[in-house]
Amino acid sequence: MNTAEQQRLFHIARRSDWQRALDEGAGAYRVASLESQGFIHLSIERQWRGVLETWFAGERDLLLLEIDAARVTHEVRFEPADGDHFPHLYGPLAIDAVVSVRELR
C-alpha cells in the first residue's frame, strides 16, 4: 500500500445515517457495525467501488465519505477480508475527519 492510500480512507454511508450524525451534533458518526462487530467498515480508493457493488447493490441514497486518515481519532486496522486487507475503524468516526461527501446514487 502506498502513502497516498494510507492518507485517504473511504466509507460508503447511507444518507440517513450521515444526516443523523450531523443532526446529533456530537461530532461523531456511528453505524450499526460499530455495535455489532466493534468497528466501522472502511476502504481505500481502489476498494470502495467493489464494496459498493457487492454490499450495496440496488440501494439508493448512498454517500461516499472521503476521510483524512491523519484526522481519525481511533485505531484503524487493516484486516483480511474477501481476499484483500480492508481498513476497519475501531471507534466512532470524527465528523471533522471527513474531508468530502459525494453522492453515489
C-alpha positions in Angstrom: 0.0 0.0 0.0 1.4 3.4 -0.9 1.5 6.5 1.2 -1.4 8.2 -0.7 -3.7 5.2 0.0 -2.8 5.5 3.7 -3.7 9.2 3.8 -7.2 8.8 2.4 -9.8 6.3 3.5 -13.4 5.9 2.3 -16.7 4.8 3.7 -20.0 4.2 1.9 -22.7 5.7 4.1 -26.5 5.7 3.9 -27.6 9.3 3.7 -29.9 8.8 6.8 -27.0 7.6 8.9 -24.8 10.5 7.9 -27.6 13.0 8.4 -28.3 11.6 11.9 -24.7 12.1 12.9 -24.8 15.7 11.7 -28.1 16.4 13.4 -27.0 14.9 16.7 -24.2 17.4 16.9 -21.9 15.1 18.8 -19.1 15.4 16.2 -19.1 11.6 15.6 -20.5 9.2 13.1 -21.6 5.7 14.3 -23.2 2.9 12.4 -24.7 -0.5 13.4 -21.5 -2.4 12.6 -19.7 -0.5 15.4 -22.0 -2.0 17.9 -22.4 -5.5 16.3 -18.8 -6.0 15.0 -16.8 -3.5 17.0 -15.7 -1.4 14.0 -16.8 0.7 11.1 -16.0 -0.7 7.6 -13.7 1.5 5.5 -12.0 1.1 2.2 -9.0 2.5 0.4 -9.5 4.2 -3.0 -9.1 1.0 -5.1 -11.6 -0.9 -3.0 -14.7 1.2 -2.5 -16.3 0.6 -5.9 -16.2 -3.2 -5.3 -17.7 -2.7 -1.9 -20.5 -0.6 -3.4 -21.4 -3.3 -6.0 -21.0 -6.2 -3.6 -22.7 -4.9 -0.4 -24.9 -2.1 -1.6 -26.3 -3.4 -4.8 -29.7 -1.8 -5.6 -29.6 0.6 -2.6 -30.3 4.3 -3.1 -29.4 7.4 -1.1 -25.8 6.4 -0.6 -22.9 8.8 0.0 -19.1 8.3 -0.3 -17.3 9.8 2.7 -13.6 10.6 2.0 -11.6 10.5 5.2 -8.3 12.1 6.1 -6.6 9.3 7.9 -4.4 11.8 9.9 -7.6 13.2 11.5 -9.0 9.8 12.6 -9.0 9.6 16.4 -9.5 5.9 16.9 -7.4 2.9 15.8 -7.6 1.8 12.2 -6.5 -1.8 11.5 -6.0 -3.3 8.0 -7.5 -6.8 8.3 -8.1 -9.6 5.9 -11.5 -10.0 4.3 -12.6 -11.3 0.9 -9.0 -11.9 -0.4 -7.8 -8.4 0.5 -7.0 -6.3 3.5 -9.6 -3.7 4.4 -9.3 -0.9 6.9 -11.5 -1.2 10.0 -12.1 1.8 12.3 -12.4 0.7 16.0 -14.4 3.6 17.3 -16.7 6.4 16.0 -15.6 8.4 13.0 -14.9 12.0 13.9 -17.0 14.2 11.6 -14.1 16.6 11.1 -12.0 13.7 9.7 -14.4 13.6 6.7 -13.0 15.9 4.0 -15.6 15.4 1.3 -19.0 13.8 0.9 -20.1 12.7 -2.6 -23.4 11.4 -3.7 -23.2 7.9 -5.2 -26.8 7.1 -6.1 
